[in-house]
């Protein structure tokens, strides 16, 4: 396979030193180790071995891989395998792309408490989706979904949010039949947003009471219970972003469900909801 004209490692090698100097104190040791691994991957820095052709005696140097899970060269085959496994799980139904985003104040403390707050983000998102989907006023079904964490936004700033790929329906409470959503509509985003906000803040407060959160620098005063309660108070009043995109096409090669399985009535389109 031909080497691409430009790789992430090329960018790191050319611009990484200046970027690290500019962002000193804001980049974790783990992130610095990832950059170093990507820069040195399949280079003389990591050593290598010789490959010799038995027919023509041509010798070629093969440098060792870094094997870092963030390296695009090392993880290319693993990513393809993961995608193939997820595609095998897809159902012949519409899928929805639902995004749960943490507000900026929570993102700021998440940077200092990544393991705790990212775990909360996954668990609270799952509880939010499953609770509303199980409500007979909405879907009345047990759903499943695939969630992927993104910790950076398109502007390369810290911006934790969770992308969820959710099928348009779920199993009835007794597990006997498929309960579909209305065509083009998943769940009301305003209700999702408010439940997500309430559950997350409850769990975040509980984590603070249990001593699981740490604060440094300008956030150090939040160690105090009263100061943390004051910090949470305005977060209960603002809108938290939950965004639902229009349905994806059905998975390639999967047939459409019979129309008899879809509910009758007006087809609704899920609106995008963002705070004003």
N, C-alpha and C positions, 0 to 999 in steps of 0.2 A: 504494500500500500504506500502510495506516495506521501511524503511528508507535507503537511499544509504549509502555505507560504508564511503564515504567522501563527505562533502558538502562545498560550498563556505564559509559558516559561520564558519566551523571548521578551514579553512585556515586563515580567518580573525582573529579568536580568538587566534590562535597559533602564527601567524607571523605578524598580524596587528600592534601591539605596536612598534615592532622594525622597521617595514617599515615606519610607520608614523614619528618616530624620524629621520630616515635617510633622509626622503624626506620633512622634515619640511620647510615650506616656499614655497613649490612647489605643495602643495595639497590644493585645495579650500575648503572653509567651507562646501559647498554643498556636495563635495565628502566625507569629513569626516563624515557628517551626514548620508550619504548612508552606509558607512562602519559600523557605529554604529548601524543603523537600522538592517542591515543584521546580525550582531553579536548577537543582542538581540532578533531577531525574534523567536517567539514561545519558549521563555524562561521565567523564573520567573521575569526577569527584567521588562517585560511588563505586568505582572499580568496574571490572567487567571480565569477560572471558573471550576466547578466540573460537570462531567457527571456521572449520576447514572442510571444503568440498572434497569428497572421496574421488570424484571423477576428474576434476581439473586442478585440484590442489589449491584453489583460491582460498585465501585466508581473509576473514572479516572480523573486526572487533565488534562485540556486542556488549554495550554498557548496561549495567544493572539498573533496575527500576527502583523507584523510591517506595512503592507499594503504599503510599499514603492514600487514605480513602477520599481525599479531596482532589487528588491529582487527576486531571481529565484524561491523561494518557494511560495511567494505570487502571483507572476505573471504567474505561470505555466499554469493555466487554461485560463488566458487572452491571453497568447501567442498562445495556441491551437486554441482559438476562432478566433484570428486574422488570423492565417494561413488558417483556414477553410474558412473564408470570402474571402481571397485572392485567394484561389483555386477555389472558385465558380466563380470568375471573369475571369479565364483563358480561352483562346481561343484554338481551336484545330489546333495550328500552332507551328512552331519552335519558341523558345525564345532565346534571346541573353543576355549575362551577360556583361554589359559595366561598367567599373570603371573609375571614374574621381577623380584624386588625386591632392591635392594642393602641390606646391613645398615647400621645407623646409623653406625658408624665410617667406612665407605667413603663413605657419603653426605656426611659432613662434609668429607672431602677432595675429593669430587666438586664441591662448590660452588666450590672454588678452581681446579679443573681440568676444567671442564665439557666442553670440546671433546674432550679425551683420554679421559676416563672414560665419557662418553656413547657415544663411538665404540666403546670396548671393550664396553660393555653390548650394543650391537647385534650386534657381530661374535661375541662369546662366546655370546650367546643363540642366534644362528643356528647356530654350530658345535655347541652342545649338542643342539639339536633334531634337526639333520640326522645327527649321529653316532649318537644312540640310535635314531632312526627307521631308519637303515640297518642296524642290528644285526639279524641274522636271529633272535636270541633275543627281539626285541621286535616289530618290524614288517617289517624287511627291505625297505624301500622308500625311494625318494627323494621327499622332501616339499618343499612350498613353503608360505609363510605371509606374512601381512601383520603388521607390527609398528609400534606407535605408542608413542612415548616420552611419559610423564607425569613431570614433575619436581616436582610438588606433590601432596600428599595432600588428602583431603577437609577436613582441619583447616587447610588453607592453610599448611602447613609444608613445608620442603624434604624431599622423599620420592621420590627417583628410582626409577621402576619401568617395566617395558616390558610393554605389553599385546600379546599375539600372538593372532591369529585363524588357526587352523590347520585345514585340512580333515582329515576322519577317514580318512586313507589317503594313498597316494602311488603313484608309478610303480614297477614292478618294476625291478630292476637293469638289465635289458636294454631297458627302456622299452617293452615289448610289451603290458603289461596293467596294470590298476589293482589295487593291493593294499590292501584296506580294513582298517581297525582292527576290533577286536571292537566290537559295538554297545554304545555307552555308555561305552567305555573307550579312552583315547588311549595314553599312555605312563605308566609308574610315576613318580609325582612325587618319591619319595624318591631314585630313581636320577638323575632330572633335576637335583634339588637338589645332589647331591654332585658330579656332573660339572660343573655350572655353577660351583660354588664353586672346584673345582680349577683349571679353565681360566681363570676370571677372575683368581684370585690369581697364577697363573703370568704372565698377560699384564700385570697391574698391576705385578708385580715387574720384569718386563722393561722396562716404560715408565719405571720409576724408574731402572734402570741406564742407560737411554739418555738420561737427563736431560730427559725430557719432562714431568715433574711439577714444579709450583711450590708452595711452602708459605709461608703468611703467618700472622702472629699466633701464637696458641697452637700451631699446627701447624708452625711454622718449624723446630723440632728434627728433624722427619722428613726434612729434606734429607739428613741423615747416613744412610749405608747401613745401619749397625748399628741405629740407632734405627728405621728403616723396617722392617727385618727383625723387630724386636721387636714393632712395631705389627701386622704381618701374622700373627704366630704364633698368637695366640688366635682370629683369624678362621678359621683352618683347623680349629678344634675346634667351632665353633658351627654350628647349622643355618641355612642360607640359605633364605629363603622362596621356594618355587615353588608356585603355586596354580593348580589346574586346575578350572574350573567344568564343570558338566554341559553336555552338547551343546546347541548352539543348534538351533532349528528349521531345516529346509532352506530355502535361499533361496526367496523368493516366486516362484512361477511355474516353479520347477524341479522336474521329476518325481523321484520316489523311484527309487533304483537298484534293479534287480531283486534279489530276495532271494537269488538264486543267487550274486550277487557277494559276499555277506556270509559270513564264516566261521560254521560251525556251532559249537555248544557253548554253555556258560553265558554270558549277557550280563553283563558286569561294569560297574559304575559307577565312574568315576574319583573317588577320594576327594580331599577338600581336605586339603592338608598344611601345617601351620604349626608352627613350633618351640614346644616346651613352655616 
